[in-house]
Amino acid sequence: MADSPAAAPQGAQTLARGIQVLKDVAASADGLTIHDVALGVGVHRSVASRLLQTLTDSGLVVRGADGHYRAGAGLIPLARSGIAVFRDGLVPEVRGLADRLDATITVFIEQGGAAYALLVETPRSAGFHFTVTEGASYAFDRGAATWALRSLHPPRPDDPEFLAEVRAQGWARTFGEVEPNAHGLAVPIPSDGARPNACLNLISYREDLLDDALEPMLAAAARITALR
């Protein structure tokens, strides 16, 4: 029987809550109780319990002896496919670039109208380095990474002039758009149909570092683009 108009939104709401619960549990270092989940999603304990039971039955979360729910082994095969494969393939190239430039390099991907930090590689040298948290998302209206990702879209009449420049030159450079007094440099990596639009991104308070980083980042982006 087809869902009624009233039933469809309810099903979508349940799915959205289940996804949020899974994200919350997976992101928790010490696990979450039913009470924690209920508070986090904004539902009654009984609803949280049913959502957790469904996820437990699927092996996506597991309940420990302490009553806390944690990420389950069922997530492993999911993490080994799709975007995770793309991410793992980038590690050697991005790690080498970070060490060469002595700067943190972030790979951003476009997802859901936002820029997501898929991979963050910090140089193994000692000292201060600007860094980004993996999984962090940023609004699609500012920052070098955003402009690099948007440059991979077909031109639109309402595009700012700066975006046309980014498309023409193949890289984006900004100042103070995300972090005050910080310079940003990003080089786009176009989708091949399987992987999403992506970019290499460097943020630093040192303008001279970005001057020296452009050519190595362009070369690294070209090698990543050629990966299959």
C-alpha positions in Angstrom: 0.0 0.0 0.0 1.3 3.5 -0.9 2.1 5.8 2.0 -0.6 8.4 2.7 0.3 12.1 2.5 0.4 12.2 6.3 2.5 9.1 6.6 5.3 10.2 4.3 6.5 13.2 6.3 6.5 11.0 9.5 8.7 8.4 7.8 11.1 11.1 6.6 11.2 12.5 10.1 12.0 9.1 11.6 14.8 8.6 9.0 16.3 12.0 9.7 16.2 11.3 13.4 17.8 7.9 13.0 20.6 9.4 10.9 21.2 12.1 13.4 21.4 9.6 16.3 23.9 7.5 14.3 26.0 10.6 13.7 25.8 11.6 17.4 26.8 8.2 18.6 29.6 7.8 16.1 31.1 11.2 17.1 31.1 10.5 20.8 34.3 9.3 22.3 32.7 7.8 25.4 29.4 6.7 23.9 25.9 8.0 24.6 23.1 6.9 26.9 19.5 6.7 25.9 19.0 9.9 27.9 21.9 11.6 26.0 20.4 10.6 22.6 16.9 11.8 23.6 18.3 15.2 24.6 20.4 15.5 21.5 17.6 14.7 19.1 14.9 16.3 21.1 12.6 13.3 21.5 11.1 11.2 24.3 13.3 8.5 25.8 11.0 5.8 24.4 11.5 7.2 20.8 15.3 7.4 21.4 15.2 3.8 22.6 13.4 2.6 19.5 15.8 4.4 17.2 18.8 2.9 19.1 17.4 -0.6 19.0 16.9 -0.3 15.2 20.5 0.8 14.8 21.7 -1.9 17.1 19.8 -4.6 15.2 21.6 -3.4 12.1 25.0 -3.6 13.7 25.6 0.1 13.2 25.7 0.8 17.0 26.4 -1.4 19.9 25.4 -1.1 23.6 28.2 -1.6 26.1 28.1 -3.1 29.6 28.1 0.5 30.9 24.8 1.2 29.1 26.5 3.5 26.6 25.9 3.2 22.9 28.9 3.4 20.6 29.7 3.0 16.9 29.3 -0.6 15.8 31.2 -2.9 13.5 28.5 -2.7 10.9 29.9 0.7 10.0 33.2 -0.7 8.8 32.0 -2.0 5.4 30.2 1.2 4.8 33.3 3.2 5.6 35.4 1.2 3.1 33.4 2.3 0.1 32.5 5.5 -1.7 33.9 8.7 -0.4 36.2 6.8 2.1 38.0 5.1 -0.7 38.6 8.5 -2.4 39.8 9.9 0.9 42.2 7.1 1.6 43.7 7.4 -1.9 44.5 11.0 -1.2 46.5 10.5 2.0 50.0 9.9 0.5 49.8 12.9 -1.9 48.3 15.3 0.6 50.6 14.2 3.4 53.7 14.7 1.1 52.4 18.2 0.1 51.9 19.2 3.8 55.4 18.1 4.6 56.9 19.8 1.6 55.2 23.2 2.3 55.4 22.8 6.1 51.8 23.8 6.3 48.4 22.1 7.0 46.7 21.0 3.8 42.9 20.3 3.8 40.9 18.5 1.1 37.4 20.0 0.9 34.6 18.4 -1.0 31.2 19.8 -2.0 28.2 18.2 -0.4 24.7 19.4 0.2 25.5 23.0 -0.8 28.4 23.3 1.7 32.2 22.7 1.8 33.2 19.7 4.0 36.7 19.0 5.3 37.3 15.4 4.1 41.0 15.1 4.9 43.3 17.2 7.0 47.1 16.6 6.9 49.4 18.5 9.3 53.1 18.5 8.6 55.2 16.3 10.8 57.6 19.1 11.6 57.4 20.9 14.9 56.0 24.4 15.3 52.7 26.3 15.0 50.4 25.2 12.2 46.9 26.5 11.2 44.5 23.5 11.2 40.9 22.5 10.4 38.8 19.8 12.0 37.9 16.9 9.7 34.2 16.8 9.1 33.8 20.5 9.7 31.4 22.2 7.2 31.5 25.7 5.9 28.8 27.9 4.3 29.1 28.0 0.5 29.5 31.8 0.3 33.0 32.7 1.4 36.6 31.4 1.6 39.1 30.1 -0.9 37.8 26.5 -0.8 34.2 27.6 -1.5 35.3 29.7 -4.5 37.4 26.8 -5.8 34.5 24.4 -5.5 32.0 26.8 -7.1 34.4 27.4 -10.0 33.7 23.8 -11.0 30.1 24.7 -11.7 28.9 26.1 -15.0 28.8 29.9 -15.0 25.7 31.7 -13.9 24.4 35.2 -14.5 24.6 36.0 -10.8 28.1 34.8 -10.3 30.5 37.4 -8.7 33.3 38.7 -10.9 35.8 37.0 -8.6 34.4 33.6 -9.5 35.1 34.2 -13.2 38.7 35.0 -12.3 39.0 31.8 -10.3 37.7 29.8 -13.3 40.1 31.5 -15.7 43.2 31.0 -13.5 42.4 27.6 -12.0 42.9 28.6 -8.3 41.4 30.9 -5.6 43.1 33.1 -3.2 41.4 35.1 -0.4 42.2 37.1 2.7 40.2 37.3 5.9 37.1 35.7 4.5 36.9 32.8 7.0 39.6 33.6 9.6 40.5 37.2 10.3 43.9 38.2 9.0 44.4 34.7 7.4 45.2 34.1 3.8 43.6 31.2 1.9 44.7 29.4 -1.2 42.6 26.6 -2.9 43.0 24.6 -6.1 40.0 22.8 -7.5 39.8 19.1 -8.3 36.9 18.3 -10.7 34.6 15.4 -10.2 35.1 12.4 -12.5 31.5 11.3 -12.1 32.3 9.0 -9.2 34.1 11.2 -6.8 32.7 14.6 -5.8 34.0 18.1 -6.7 37.0 18.7 -4.3 39.8 21.1 -3.7 43.2 21.4 -2.0 43.2 24.2 0.6 45.8 26.0 2.6 45.2 28.6 5.2 48.0 30.6 6.8 48.8 34.0 8.3 52.0 34.1 6.2 51.3 35.6 2.7 54.8 34.5 1.5 53.9 30.8 2.2 51.0 31.0 -0.2 53.2 32.5 -2.9 55.5 29.5 -2.7 52.7 27.0 -2.4 50.8 27.7 -5.6 52.8 25.7 -8.0 53.2 22.6 -5.8 49.5 22.7 -5.1 48.6 22.9 -8.8 50.9 20.0 -9.5 49.4 17.9 -6.7 45.8 18.7 -7.8 46.7 17.6 -11.3 48.1 14.3 -10.0 44.9 13.7 -7.9 42.7 14.6 -10.9 44.5 11.8 -12.9 43.8 9.2 -10.2 41.4 6.5 -11.1 
